[in-house]
Amino acid sequence: MFTESLLSQLASELDASERTRQQIEHFSKRFPGMSVEDGYRIARKWVELQIARGRKVIGHKIGLTSRAMQMSSQIDEPDYGTLLDNMLYTAQEGAVLDIPKRNFIAPRVEVELAFVLKSPLRGAGLPGGKEITLQDVLAATDYVTPAIEIIDSRIEQFDRHTQAARKVYDTISDNAANAGVVVGARRAAPTEIDLAWCGAILNVNGVVEETGLAAGVQGHPAIGVAWLANKLAAWGESLNAGEIVLAGSFTRPVPAKEGDMFVADYGKLGTLRFRFV
């Protein structure tokens, strides 16, 4: 069903949505027989389009890491997307970072940890690859740092006619809903802290909206990174040195509108302050 021509067409529709800030209808509604693999094929075509335009891959994100989110999406594993250089926002400790709201359609904010790699992770089936474990991830990690993922909806979250929720195939097609990442707090060696017990408090406009522990990400945030390295191997891809990997959110997504001020306090790992302007 999904020919190369159709994949390119759907990727172009996503690209147009991002540029015009006009959401498009669910692919799963137009193509009810589509699969998870079809979603990833569309997303890869979209990434190719961005690279052809001069953007660079800087890493990956992992989503749907909690059991509750997987059940609600009718999937039994996480999903993933690609981070590009134009998605990166860097805050300065103690300062407030201004993020243009016009860069997004319907942004929402998630609290995460990011792993920055010092050596590649190559899953089984790749030259020199193996089944990647949690310990392999920790050994390959240069540092871990607080990160905010900004998710967005190029494909509308709810059908404009029926209000039916989009399916996981739509989310995957839409680069797993990724649109931005905020970094800039403290960096820590993965062996320096107990990653499962890393927590954060998300304050929005002076009100605590969310709290969470990184253990909410499959018990340990490095588990998802290992899963991703193994998953990418089937596509002939790997996680590379220098890449950022967002390990998955341990809070619910919080909607953001122009003027909203966010403070994500990670305790000893520092604080990220940003607002949408």
LUMLUM-127110 format. One record per atom (N, C-alpha, C): residue in one letter; x, y, z. Coordinates in steps of 0.02 Angstrom, whole numbers, padded with zeros to 5 digits, always signed. Layout:
# residues N
aXYZ...
***
This chain:
# residues 277
m+00042-00061+00000m+00000+00000+00000m+00043+00063+00000f+00095+00065+00044f+00135+00125+00051f+00195+00121+00004t+00185+00145-00057t+00238+00148-00106t+00287+00204-00086e+00345+00205-00118e+00394+00258-00105e+00364+00326-00121s+00324+00328-00174s+00292+00391-00193s+00243+00415-00140l+00203+00369-00113l+00155+00387-00061l+00190+00407+00003l+00243+00372+00021l+00281+00390+00081l+00308+00461+00075s+00334+00478+00017s+00361+00545+00005s+00305+00598+00008q+00247+00580-00018q+00190+00627-00017q+00169+00641+00055l+00163+00589+00095l+00141+00598+00165l+00194+00637+00205a+00258+00623+00192a+00311+00661+00225a+00307+00734+00206s+00291+00748+00144s+00284+00818+00122s+00225+00852+00155e+00172+00814+00168e+00114+00842+00203e+00133+00861+00275l+00172+00819+00308l+00197+00835+00375l+00241+00897+00374d+00284+00900+00324d+00329+00957+00317d+00290+01022+00307a+00239+01019+00265a+00197+01078+00253a+00160+01099+00316s+00137+01050+00354s+00103+01065+00417s+00149+01102+00465e+00211+01079+00469e+00259+01112+00514e+00272+01184+00491r+00278+01195+00427r+00295+01261+00402r+00236+01310+00405t+00176+01284+00393t+00117+01328+00392t+00081+01332+00459r+00098+01286+00505r+00065+01280+00571r-00009+01262+00562q-00024+01224+00510q-00091+01199+00499q-00091+01123+00506q-00129+01098+00554q-00129+01026+00565q-00163+00988+00509i-00143+00925+00500i-00174+00883+00450i-00212+00826+00484e-00256+00794+00446e-00298+00741+00474e-00258+00675+00481h-00286+00630+00519h-00253+00567+00536h-00237+00526+00473f-00175+00504+00467f-00157+00458+00414f-00195+00392+00423s-00204+00370+00486s-00236+00306+00500s-00309+00306+00478k-00339+00365+00473k-00408+00370+00448k-00409+00361+00373r-00360+00389+00339r-00356+00382+00266r-00333+00313+00245f-00290+00283+00287f-00261+00217+00271f-00270+00171+00331p-00331+00145+00341p-00346+00106+00401p-00305+00042+00409g-00272+00020+00356g-00232-00041+00362g-00159-00027+00378m-00141+00036+00393m-00071+00052+00405m-00045+00020+00469s+00020+00009+00472s+00052-00025+00527s+00103+00021+00561v+00130-00003+00617v+00184+00033+00652v+00243+00044+00604e+00261-00008+00567e+00317-00002+00520e+00303+00051+00468d+00242+00055+00444d+00224+00108+00396d+00235+00177+00426g+00217+00184+00490g+00227+00247+00524g+00301+00267+00525y+00344+00219+00542y+00415+00234+00544y+00443+00249+00474r+00416+00217+00423r+00439+00230+00355r+00421+00302+00334i+00362+00324+00353i+00343+00394+00339i+00389+00442+00377a+00401+00427+00440a+00443+00471+00481a+00514+00475+00452r+00540+00420+00428r+00607+00421+00398r+00609+00462+00335k+00556+00459+00295k+00552+00502+00236k+00551+00576+00256w+00515+00591+00310w+00513+00660+00334w+00583+00683+00356v+00619+00639+00391v+00688+00656+00413v+00732+00668+00352e+00726+00625+00302e+00766+00634+00240e+00752+00702+00209l+00690+00722+00211l+00671+00788+00183l+00704+00844+00222q+00707+00838+00288q+00738+00889+00329q+00814+00892+00318i+00845+00834+00312i+00917+00831+00299i+00934+00862+00232a+00892+00849+00181a+00903+00878+00115a+00898+00954+00118r+00862+00980+00167r+00855+01052+00176r+00912+01081+00217g+00957+01039+00241g+01016+01064+00278g+01015+01051+00352r+00962+01022+00378r+00961+01007+00449r+01004+00945+00464k+01027+00941+00527k+01070+00885+00548k+01038+00846+00604v+01049+00780+00602v+01026+00737+00657v+01072+00746+00717i+01042+00759+00776i+01082+00767+00837i+01065+00714+00889g+01017+00670+00873g+01000+00618+00920g+00931+00590+00909h+00903+00561+00962h+00838+00528+00959h+00799+00539+01023k+00734+00529+01018k+00690+00531+01077k+00652+00465+01082i+00638+00446+01144i+00598+00386+01157i+00533+00409+01190g+00478+00382+01167g+00413+00399+01196g+00373+00338+01216l+00315+00349+01245l+00271+00295+01268l+00308+00245+01312t+00347+00271+01359t+00389+00227+01401t+00351+00199+01461s+00296+00231+01480s+00258+00205+01537s+00208+00153+01514r+00193+00105+01557r+00145+00053+01539r+00076+00082+01526a+00058+00133+01565a-00008+00164+01556a-00014+00195+01486m+00039+00230+01463m+00037+00261+01398m+00035+00209+01342q+00071+00153+01352q+00071+00101+01301q+00001+00069+01295m-00031+00058+01352m-00098+00029+01351m-00148+00076+01317s-00142+00141+01333s-00189+00188+01303s-00179+00195+01228s-00117+00182+01205s-00101+00187+01134s-00107+00119+01098q-00125+00068+01136q-00133+00000+01109q-00069-00024+01076i-00014-00017+01113i+00052-00039+01090i+00087-00071+01149d+00133-00117+01137d+00166-00152+01192d+00240-00135+01199e+00260-00080+01168e+00329-00057+01174e+00331+00019+01164p+00387+00051+01180p+00392+00123+01168p+00392+00139+01093d+00394+00204+01078d+00406+00226+01009d+00466+00273+01010y+00487+00297+00952y+00545+00340+00949y+00542+00387+00890g+00580+00442+00895g+00585+00490+00841g+00656+00517+00837t+00666+00565+00792t+00733+00592+00778t+00738+00665+00800l+00793+00682+00833l+00807+00751+00853l+00849+00785+00799l+00829+00845+00779l+00867+00884+00729l+00894+00947+00761d+00946+00975+00729d+00981+01032+00760d+00937+01092+00770n+00887+01102+00728n+00844+01161+00736n+00794+01153+00794m+00791+01094+00824m+00747+01081+00880m+00779+01097+00948l+00844+01110+00948l+00881+01116+01011l+00879+01187+01039y+00859+01193+01102y+00858+01257+01138y+00902+01248+01200t+00950+01293+01210t+00996+01287+01266t+00986+01344+01315a+00968+01327+01376a+00958+01376+01430a+01024+01387+01467q+01027+01442+01503q+01084+01458+01546q+01061+01453+01619e+01100+01419+01660e+01081+01411+01730e+01068+01479+01762g+01009+01485+01792g+00990+01547+01826g+00955+01598+01782a+00957+01587+01716a+00925+01633+01670a+00862+01602+01641v+00819+01644+01613v+00757+01621+01582v+00766+01620+01506l+00753+01563+01476l+00759+01555+01403l+00692+01571+01371d+00691+01615+01322d+00631+01631+01285d+00626+01585+01224i+00569+01551+01217i+00557+01506+01161i+00498+01533+01121p+00508+01547+01057p+00453+01575+01016p+00395+01525+01009k+00337+01544+01031k+00278+01501+01025k+00262+01489+00951r+00279+01537+00907r+00263+01530+00836r+00300+01471+00804n+00350+01443+00838n+00386+01386+00811n+00346+01321+00816f+00288+01324+00850f+00250+01264+00864f+00176+01275+00847i+00139+01219+00845i+00068+01221+00832i+00030+01217+00898a+00038+01161+00933a+00004+01150+00997a+00053+01118+01046p+00103+01157+01068p+00158+01127+01108p+00135+01103+01176r+00167+01048+01198r+00160+01023+01265r+00229+01005+01292v+00236+01009+01357v+00302+01003+01389v+00306+00939+01430e+00362+00902+01422e+00374+00841+01461e+00442+00845+01495v+00446+00816+01555v+00507+00816+01595v+00545+00751+01585e+00609+00755+01568e+00648+00695+01551e+00720+00701+01574l+00758+00647+01563l+00831+00648+01567l+00858+00634+01498a+00914+00667+01482a+00947+00655+01418a+01014+00621+01430f+01028+00570+01389f+01093+00537+01389f+01133+00564+01330v+01193+00588+01342v+01237+00610+01288v+01294+00560+01282l+01301+00530+01223l+01345+00473+01215l+01417+00493+01198k+01464+00455+01224k+01535+00465+01208k+01560+00410+01160s+01521+00356+01153s+01538+00303+01107s+01474+00274+01078p+01478+00243+01019p+01417+00219+00986p+01387+00158+01021l+01323+00148+01010l+01288+00088+01032l+01259+00055+00970r+01286-00003+00953r+01268-00039+00892r+01235-00105+00911g+01171-00110+00893g+01133-00170+00910g+01151-00231+00868a+01126-00289+00889a+01140-00352+00855a+01117-00348+00782g+01160-00376+00739g+01145-00375+00667g+01185-00324+00629l+01211-00273+00665l+01255-00224+00634l+01327-00248+00639p+01371-00227+00594p+01442-00245+00600p+01469-00224+00669g+01497-00271+00705g+01523-00257+00771g+01470-00248+00824g+01408-00264+00807g+01352-00252+00853g+01340-00310+00901k+01296-00299+00949k+01277-00348+00999k+01211-00328+01030e+01181-00371+01069e+01121-00353+01106e+01141-00304+01160i+01115-00243+01157i+01135-00190+01203i+01097-00196+01269t+01133-00188+01324t+01105-00193+01391t+01109-00125+01426l+01076-00121+01483l+01079-00060+01524l+01151-00041+01540q+01191-00091+01558q+01261-00077+01575q+01300-00051+01515d+01285-00075+01456d+01317-00050+01395d+01301+00024+01386v+01238+00043+01400v+01217+00113+01394v+01256+00157+01442l+01261+00136+01504l+01298+00175+01554l+01371+00183+01535a+01401+00130+01508a+01472+00133+01488a+01482+00178+01428a+01432+00184+01385a+01438+00225+01324a+01418+00297+01335t+01393+00314+01395t+01366+00381+01408t+01420+00427+01434d+01427+00485+01402d+01473+00537+01425d+01444+00570+01488y+01382+00592+01483y+01348+00621+01541y+01273+00618+01532v+01239+00626+01588v+01166+00631+01590v+01148+00701+01612t+01096+00729+01583t+01077+00798+01600t+01001+00806+01597p+00973+00851+01637p+00901+00865+01631p+00883+00889+01561a+00824+00871+01539a+00801+00892+01473a+00725+00898+01473i+00702+00948+01438i+00630+00956+01426i+00616+00940+01354e+00569+00894+01342e+00548+00882+01274e+00485+00924+01260i+00486+00959+01204i+00427+00994+01181i+00395+00951+01127i+00336+00925+01141i+00302+00884+01092i+00250+00928+01057d+00232+00908+00996d+00186+00948+00956d+00144+00901+00913s+00096+00928+00878s+00049+00887+00839s+00042+00915+00769r+00085+00893+00723r+00074+00910+00653r+00012+00873+00628i+00004+00811+00651i-00058+00774+00640i-00102+00788+00700e-00163+00811+00689e-00206+00833+00744e-00216+00777+00795q-00218+00796+00858q-00225+00747+00911q-00294+00714+00911f-00345+00754+00896f-00413+00729+00893f-00444+00747+00825d-00477+00699+00795d-00507+00709+00729d-00555+00769+00730r-00548+00813+00682r-00587+00875+00681r-00662+00863+00670h-00679+00804+00644h-00750+00789+00631h-00781+00746+00686t-00744+00694+00707t-00773+00645+00753t-00746+00651+00824q-00691+00689+00833q-00656+00695+00897q-00623+00630+00919a-00617+00582+00874a-00581+00520+00890a-00507+00535+00897a-00476+00504+00946a-00404+00514+00958a-00363+00483+00902r-00307+00514+00886r-00263+00486+00836r-00235+00419+00861k-00213+00377+00816k-00185+00312+00834k-00109+00317+00838v-00079+00266+00867v-00006+00267+00876v+00030+00272+00810y+00000+00246+00755y+00031+00250+00689y+00039+00323+00668d-00011+00364+00686d-00008+00435+00670d+00048+00469+00709t+00052+00454+00773t+00104+00484+00816t+00173+00466+00791i+00183+00402+00774i+00248+00379+00749i+00265+00414+00683s+00216+00419+00638s+00227+00454+00575s+00250+00525+00587d+00223+00555+00639d+00235+00625+00657d+00298+00632+00700n+00350+00592+00683n+00414+00594+00720n+00404+00583+00794a+00357+00538+00811a+00340+00524+00881a+00323+00587+00919a+00293+00635+00883a+00268+00698+00910a+00323+00745+00933n+00385+00731+00918n+00440+00774+00942n+00444+00839+00902a+00459+00893+00937a+00467+00958+00903a+00522+01000+00933g+00545+00985+00994g+00597+01025+01025g+00625+00993+01087v+00684+01015+01108v+00716+00991+01169v+00753+01049+01201v+00744+01057+01266v+00778+01109+01305v+00829+01076+01351v+00891+01098+01348v+00944+01074+01393v+00979+01135+01423g+01028+01122+01466g+01067+01177+01493g+01077+01176+01568a+01053+01123+01602a+01065+01117+01674a+01129+01078+01686r+01138+01053+01747r+01200+01019+01765r+01209+00953+01727r+01272+00936+01715r+01289+00872+01685r+01318+00826+01738a+01301+00762+01736a+01326+00715+01786a+01345+00649+01751a+01399+00619+01774a+01418+00553+01750a+01363+00504+01770p+01348+00456+01728p+01293+00410+01744p+01305+00368+01806t+01368+00361+01826t+01384+00323+01888t+01386+00368+01949e+01379+00433+01938e+01384+00482+01993e+01319+00487+02033i+01264+00470+02002i+01198+00478+02033i+01157+00415+02022d+01107+00405+02064d+01060+00350+02057d+01005+00374+02009l+01011+00355+01946l+00968+00384+01894l+00894+00369+01906a+00879+00311+01932a+00808+00294+01943a+00776+00341+01994w+00816+00368+02040w+00789+00412+02092w+00796+00486+02075c+00817+00502+02015c+00818+00572+01994c+00746+00595+01986g+00731+00652+02017g+00663+00678+02014g+00661+00750+01990a+00601+00774+01977a+00592+00843+01955a+00524+00868+01976i+00521+00934+01986i+00459+00970+02000i+00448+01019+01943l+00392+01014+01910l+00377+01060+01854l+00327+01112+01878n+00350+01174+01878n+00309+01231+01900n+00291+01272+01839v+00226+01287+01832v+00202+01327+01775v+00164+01387+01802n+00190+01446+01786n+00159+01509+01808n+00148+01510+01883g+00198+01483+01920g+00196+01486+01992g+00158+01429+02025v+00133+01382+01986v+00094+01326+02013v+00130+01260+01996v+00136+01217+02045v+00166+01151+02033v+00115+01109+01994e+00131+01093+01932e+00087+01055+01889e+00103+00980+01889e+00168+00963+01895e+00188+00894+01891e+00249+00881+01934t+00254+00821+01962t+00315+00796+01993t+00325+00725+01968g+00386+00701+01971g+00397+00632+01948g+00468+00609+01962l+00477+00543+01957l+00542+00511+01964l+00560+00477+01899a+00624+00476+01883a+00646+00443+01822a+00634+00368+01823a+00622+00339+01881a+00604+00268+01885a+00539+00254+01849g+00498+00306+01838g+00436+00298+01800g+00448+00280+01728v+00510+00285+01705v+00528+00267+01636v+00554+00196+01637q+00509+00148+01637q+00525+00077+01633q+00569+00053+01692g+00568+00088+01748g+00607+00069+01806g+00676+00101+01809h+00704+00118+01751h+00770+00150+01747h+00775+00182+01678p+00795+00246+01674p+00794+00279+01609p+00841+00250+01557a+00894+00214+01578a+00940+00185+01529a+00910+00125+01494i+00857+00096+01522i+00826+00037+01490i+00799+00055+01421g+00768+00114+01416g+00741+00135+01352g+00795+00148+01301v+00851+00174+01323v+00906+00188+01276v+00933+00122+01247a+00939+00071+01289a+00960+00005+01265a+00909-00022+01216w+00845-00015+01233w+00792-00039+01187w+00798-00005+01120l+00810+00061+01120l+00814+00098+01057l+00872+00075+01015a+00930+00066+01046a+00989+00043+01008a+00975-00024+00974n+00941-00069+01010n+00925-00134+00981n+00872-00127+00926k+00825-00083+00936k+00771-00073+00887k+00798-00043+00822l+00843+00005+00827l+00870+00038+00768l+00911-00010+00725a+00940-00061+00756a+00983-00108+00719a+00944-00142+00663a+00880-00155+00674a+00839-00187+00623a+00832-00144+00560w+00843-00079+00567w+00839-00032+00510w+00910-00016+00484g+00960-00051+00511g+01029-00038+00490g+01057+00026+00520e+01029+00048+00576e+01049+00112+00607e+01075+00100+00678s+01110+00149+00705s+01138+00143+00772s+01135+00211+00807l+01148+00210+00872l+01158+00272+00910l+01232+00290+00907n+01247+00352+00892n+01316+00372+00879n+01345+00416+00933a+01411+00417+00938a+01446+00459+00986a+01427+00532+00975g+01414+00568+01030g+01395+00638+01026g+01320+00650+01023e+01282+00597+01010e+01210+00606+01005e+01176+00614+01073i+01121+00650+01072i+01077+00658+01130i+01021+00606+01123v+01007+00571+01177v+00951+00525+01178v+00905+00543+01236l+00844+00565+01220l+00794+00579+01271l+00763+00513+01292a+00769+00498+01357a+00753+00431+01381a+00679+00418+01393g+00637+00470+01390g+00566+00461+01401g+00542+00504+01459s+00480+00527+01454s+00453+00573+01504s+00432+00536+01567f+00443+00568+01625f+00416+00540+01687f+00364+00587+01718t+00335+00630+01675t+00275+00669+01694t+00227+00668+01635r+00164+00687+01648r+00116+00693+01594r+00134+00755+01552p+00112+00757+01490p+00123+00817+01449p+00082+00876+01476v+00114+00934+01482v+00080+00994+01506v+00074+01044+01448p+00013+01064+01430p+00005+01111+01375p+00039+01178+01388a+00064+01209+01335a+00098+01273+01340a+00066+01323+01293k+00057+01384+01317k+00031+01438+01274k+00076+01498+01281e+00068+01546+01237e+00109+01606+01239e+00103+01641+01306g+00161+01658+01335g+00162+01691+01400g+00175+01644+01459d+00168+01579+01449d+00178+01531+01503d+00251+01527+01524m+00262+01528+01590m+00329+01523+01619m+00337+01455+01652f+00388+01418+01631f+00401+01351+01657f+00466+01351+01698v+00464+01317+01755v+00524+01305+01795v+00526+01231+01811a+00577+01196+01785a+00585+01125+01799a+00645+01117+01846d+00630+01100+01909d+00680+01095+01961d+00700+01022+01970y+00762+01005+01953y+00787+00937+01959y+00831+00928+02021g+00825+00972+02069g+00864+00966+02130g+00939+00975+02117k+00980+00926+02136k+01052+00931+02128k+01074+00936+02055l+01030+00916+02010l+01047+00920+01939l+01031+00988+01908g+01005+01034+01949g+00994+01102+01926g+00922+01115+01904t+00913+01173+01873t+00846+01197+01855t+00846+01224+01784l+00793+01209+01747l+00782+01238+01680l+00724+01287+01685r+00736+01349+01663r+00685+01401+01663r+00673+01425+01592f+00612+01424+01570f+00597+01446+01502f+00524+01469+01498r+00512+01512+01448r+00444+01535+01437r+00430+01539+01363f+00367+01532+01346f+00347+01537+01276f+00325+01609+01263v+00355+01639+01212v+00343+01710+01197v+00317+01718+01125
***
